[in-house]
Amino acid sequence: MANILALDTSTDACSVALSYNGELLEDFRIIPRQHTKQLLPMVEEILTEAGISVAQLDAIAFGRGPGSFAGIRIATGAAQGLAFAAELPVLPVSTLAAIALKTTQTQGVSQVIAALDARMNEIYWRAYQLENDVLVGLGDEMVCPPQALTLPGSGDWCAAGKGWSYLADMQADVQQAINNPLQDIYPTAGCMVQLAAADFTAGKGIAPEEAHPVYLRDEVTWKKIDQQKKKSEQ
């Protein structure tokens, strides 16, 4: 198994995880607005506990978003800095996928809709399901008003993540289908390590300078601008 360090600062939680020689170490803390001060000391602590240095790693993973704009920049920058110094590849990991994986592992479910609060009365969300024990995303990651969320097909869906605080604003069929959403499930570095390990094996590591946060809202804005330009050119 690859030796991977993972970092996540996409929400109020700050977490660091290390997979080394088949063992998993994790430090998870809910510390709003303290990520910048606490992240690197947490990295140092977990490496010291394992008795290794960054140079002994195979890659560094990080929560690339969606999530807090400031938060995902912190994890991205830290991952880039550590990877540059040790000449390691980086592995960007979706925060929504991390929520979904955590949910399947703790709740014993196979279908999850992960959602985060995107502020401005919008949510980030994506549906996932387990196929042969592999987490598969259905459709694209989305940012939209809560009422625009639609159930992706039949079956029982487990709802996880802070974005489900908007359940009362969603369509009637969604409210009827979703019972007791698990708002306290966060994206964690521990789950990101697991997702990153599969990506590392598949050769999906990238150079540190190629690592970028995923904001979604910016992407949607630019898509609309591109569409408007194309219309004006016709």
N, C-alpha and C positions, 0 to 999 in steps of 0.2 A: 504493500500500500504506500502511496506517495506521502511524503511528509509535507503537510500544508498548514500554514497559519491563516486564519480568517479573521476579518475585522468587520464590525457593523456598528454604525452610528446613525441609522436612518430614522429612528424614532426617539422617544424619551429614553429608551434603553440603550446601553452601550455594552457591547459584548466582544469578547476575544476568545477564539478557540484554536486549539492546536491538535492536529492529528500527527502522531509521531510513533513510528514502529508499531502501528496498529492500535495504539492507545489514544484516547480522546480526553483532552483537558479543556475545560471551559470556565470562563469567568463572565457572568451575566449580572449587570447592575442597572437598575432604573435610576438614572441620575440626570434629569433634565438640565440642559445648559451647562453641563460639566464635561462634555465629551472631549473638548480640546485639551483640557488639563489632565484628564484621567486615561485617555486611550493609550498613549505610549507607555506610561507607567504600568498599565495592565498588561501590555505586550511584554515588557521586560520581566514582570513577575511570572508570567506563564512560561516564558522561555527558561527562566532561572529554575522554576519548579521542575521542568523537564530535563534540565542540565544540558541544554543545547544553545547554539547561536543561530542567528538568521542564516548564516552561510551554510548551515547543514540542512536547510529546507529545500524542497523541490519547487515550491511556488507559494505565492501569497494571494489569497482570495479576499474579496471585499464585497459588501452590500452596495451594489451600484444604483439602487433605486428600484422603483419610485419610493419617495418618502420626503422627509424634510429637506428642503433645498440646501440649507446650511449643513445639515447632518451628513448627507451623502457626499458632500464635498470634503468633509473631514476624513472620512474613511478612504475615499479615493486618493487624496493627497498623501495620507499616511502609507497606504499600500504602495503607491508609486515611489515614495522616498525609500522605504525599506527594500523594495525590489531593485531599484536603481543601484543602491549601495552594494547589494549582494549579487547583482547580475542574474536576477530570477525573473521568470515570467509571472504575469498576474492573471487572475481568473475572476472576471466580473460575475456576480451572482444576483439574480433577481430577489428582491425582498419579498415579493408576493409568493414566489416559489418556496422560499424558506418558511413562510407562514403555512403554506399548504402542506409541506413535508412534515412540519412539527405537528400539524393537526392530524394527519394520517397516522403518525406514530403514537400520539397520546390518546386519540379518540377511537382508533380502530376503524376508521371510515375509509372509503375509497374515492369519494367525490367531495371536493372542497371548492368553495368560492372564497378566495382570499381578498380582503378589502382593507385599504388604509384611508384615513382622512386626508384628503388633498387640500383642505381649507377652501375658502371661497365657495362653500356649499357644494363641493364636488368630492368625488371619491376616486381612488385608484383601485382597480379590481381586475381579476382574471380567474377563470375557472380551471380546475385541475382534476385529473383523475389518475388512479393507479392502473397501469396496464402491465401485467406480468411483473409486478413489484417495482415498476419504473414510473416516476411521476411525469405525466405528460400534460402540457398546457393546451387548453382548448381556446382557439381564437387568439387575438392579440391582447396585450396589456392595454387597459383602457383608462382614460380619465374622463369623467362625465358627471352630470348631476345625478343624485341617487335614484331619481325616478326613471332614469334611462337604463338602469341595470336590468338585464333580462336573463331569465333562467336558460342555460344552454342545454336544453333537452330534458328528457324525463329522468326519473330516479330520485333518490333521496340525496339532498345536498346539505352538507355541513357548512355553516357560515363561520368564518374566523377572521379576526382582525378588528382594529379600532374603527374602520370604515362602517361597520355594521351598527354604529350608534345612530345612523341615519335610517334605520329600518322603517320607522314610522312614516318616512317620506317616500318610500318606494311603492311600486305598483302593488295592487291588491293581491295578484297571484303570487308575487314574491313574498309578501307578508304572510300569506296563508301557508306557503311552502317552507318557510324558515322558522324554526322554533329555537328559542334560546341561543342566539348567536354568541359565539365564544370571543368576546371582545378583548379578553386578556391574553390572547395568544399573540406574541410578538415574533418578528423575524429574529433569529438568533444565529450567532456565528457558528454554533455547534451544528445546526442544520446546513449552513452554508458550506462548511467543510465537506459534508457528505455530498452535496450537489457539485462542489468544485472538484472532488476526487474523480467523479465520472467524467467531467469536462477535461480534466488533466489527462486521463487515460485516453480520451478521444482526440487529444492533441489540440485542444482549444485554447491553450495558454497564449497570451499576447504580450507584446513588449510593454513596459510600463508607460511609455509615452503615448500608447494607443488607448490607454484606459480612460474612460470618460463616464461621468455620472449620467444616469438616465432620468430625465425630468418628466417625460411624457407630455406635460402641458406645453412646453416649448415645441415639441415635435408636432403636436396637433396644430399649434399656431402657424408653424412654418408650412405645414401641409396646406392649410387654408390659404396662405399667401401665395403658394405655388399654384394652387388651383385658380385663384383670382387672376394671376399673371397669365396663365394659359388662356383663360376666357377673354382677357383683354387683347391678347395677341391674335385671336381668331377673327 
